[in-house]
Amino acid sequence: MKVVFALFISIAAFIAAGCSTGDDAVSQGDTFQFVSPGGKTVITYDPADRKQIATISGEDLVTGKPLSLDDPRFADKAVVINVWGSWCAPCRGESAALEEVYEKYKSQGVEFLGINLRDDRQSAQDFVTDRNVGFPSLYDFPGASLAALTTPTSVVPTTIVLDRQHRPAAVFLQAVDAQMLGDAVAKVVAESPQAAP
């Protein structure tokens, strides 16, 4: 069955501890939208079931400059989006795994983009510095870019692996380790850059 998900997110849902669930999947126009079917915490999509996501943009956490998924640095690259907060214990636990996978695959056409949520900016910047995070993050205290993305983000951390057309290939509604994330990224890297939508 073709899986395209819809979820409308409130700010309260961003900090909830549990996953949202849905019984079925429906197509919502031409953009990819998500829900967590049956409470799954790992969701994968075949290339034929993927749709473009809405663009996300905001301020770079560290520099304060505009940062967007439409920026040239992300063009024609697979992108791993990680939703995190310095207040989130699982985010602290998975940060080394994210950095390990980023360092391994960045030379193979993979970029990472964090979305820092509901956080004190200085605490978030300290998190990045202390853990030597090499990829940029959007500073998104209210969750505006996240709401536009319409991902199943009632859980923090959430990690989304996008293919080179910026279509979701995998979603993790849980903390990731280097092997599970690396396996998902490796599959996307192995796909043809010209894979048809």
Salt bridges, closest charged atoms under 4 A:
GLU59 OE1 - ARG121 NH1 2.82
GLU103 OE1 - LYS106 NZ 3.15
GLU111 OE1 - ARG73 NH2 3.21
GLU111 OE2 - LYS77 NZ 3.50
ASP163 OD2 - ARG50 NH1 2.94
ASP163 OD2 - ARG167 NH2 2.87
GLU191 OE2 - ARG50 NH2 2.84
